[in-house]
Amino acid sequence: MEAGPERNDVSLYGVLAEVVDVAHALSMLVWGLGLPLLLWHRFPRLSRAYMWFAIAFVLISVLSHYVLGECVLTTMARWLWHASGTARDGAPFMTLLVNDIAGIRPSNRSVVHAWELAVLATSVGSLWCWARTARKSYAAS
């Protein structure tokens, strides 16, 4: 046998799929943890910046669900996983994330209901934030 360095079968597609999954998880984490900023305005600029992030996040999510039937990042990650030669479950990203973190597998329907509830909370919170921070900025002028 010929001695030599071991070959590591890490593909670029696999690495990109991991990057997309991590970016997806981090953006959802920021979105979820930032929701109180829509109601708590101790730092109005931060609340307003988060409000714009949340609006963009929800718009991209809703539009991609309308066009693709799922989040665009889920579609992209699944394509990259398949291109890397690794099988990927057809479940929504949140189902896989909850399964990885908590060891439970929620139904796709419950994930969609939780997503819809979070979108509603973000929408109402963004309207509240818009109204509250807009009044403060006009009062300061």
N, C-alpha and C positions, 0 to 999 in steps of 0.2 A: 504494500500500500504506500501511496505517496503521502508524505507528511506535508501539511500546509495549514494556512489559517482556515478556521471554520467559516463556512458560507452562511451568512445571515440572510434569510429570505424576507427582508423588510422591503416592501414596495413603496414607491412614491405615492401611489393611490391610497395605500393603507395609512400612510402618514397624513396625507391630506384629509382623509376621512376622519381620523382622530382629531385633527385641528378643527374641522367643521363641527364635530360633536362637542368638543370643549368650548368652542365659541358659542354654540347653541345653548349649552348648559349655563355658561357664564352670563349670556344676555338674558336668559330666563331668570337667573338668580338676581341680577341687578333689577330687572323688571319687578319681580315679586317683592324683594326687600325694600325697594324704593317706594312702594305704594303709599306708605304713611306720609311721605313727603308731599303728596297731593293734598293732604288734610292739615298737616302741621307745617306752618310757614315761618318758623323761627329764622330760617335762612331763605328769604324770598327768591334770590337768584338761583339757588340750588333747586328749590321747588319748581321754579319755572323751567330750568334746564331739564330736570327730570320729566316734567310734564311733556316737553317736546320729544324727549326720548320715548316716553310711554306711548305718545300718539303715533310716532313713526313705527314703533314696535308692533302696535295693534294693527295699524293700517297694512303693514307688510304681511302680518300674520293672516288677517282676514282676507286680503286680496289673494294671497297664495292658497288659502283654503278654498276660495271660490274658483280659482283657475286650476289648481293642481289636485285639490281634494285633501291636501295636507300642507304643512309648513314647507316652504321652499328649502330650508336648511335640512329638513328630514329627507326630502327628495334628493338633494345634492349628496348628502352623506351616504344614503343607500346606493346611489349610482357609483360613488367612489369605492364603497366596500365591495360591491360586485366587481368593479373593474380591478380591484386588488386580488380577486380570487377568493375572498372571504365571504361566506354566506352571511346574510343579514336578515333578521326577522322582518316581516312586513308590518310589524306593529308600529304605532306612532312613537315618536321619540320619547315623549313623557312616560309612556308605558314602560319602555326599556330603561329609562332613567330611574323611575321609582323601583323597578325590579332590581336594578343594580345597587341602589342605595339602601332600600328597606327590605329587600328580599321578598316582596309581594308583587303580584302581577294583577294590576287593576284591569278591568275590562276596557276595551276601546271606547265604549259608550260612556263610561264614568269619566274617562280622561277628557272626552269632548265636552261633557257637561261642566267639568271643573274649568276647562279652558273658556267656555262661554261665560261662566260666572266671573272669572278673572277679567275677561274683556269688559263685561258690564261694570265691574268695580272700577276698572281703569277709566272707562268712559265717564262715569259719574264723577269720579275723583278728579279727572282732568277738567271737567266743566267747573267744578267747585274751585279748583286751583286757579283756573283762568279768571273766574269772577273775583275771587279774593285778592289775587296778586295784581290784577288790573286796577282795582279800586285803590289799592295802596300806592301804586305807581302814579296814578292820576292825582291823588291827594298830595303826594310829595311835590308835584310840579307846580 
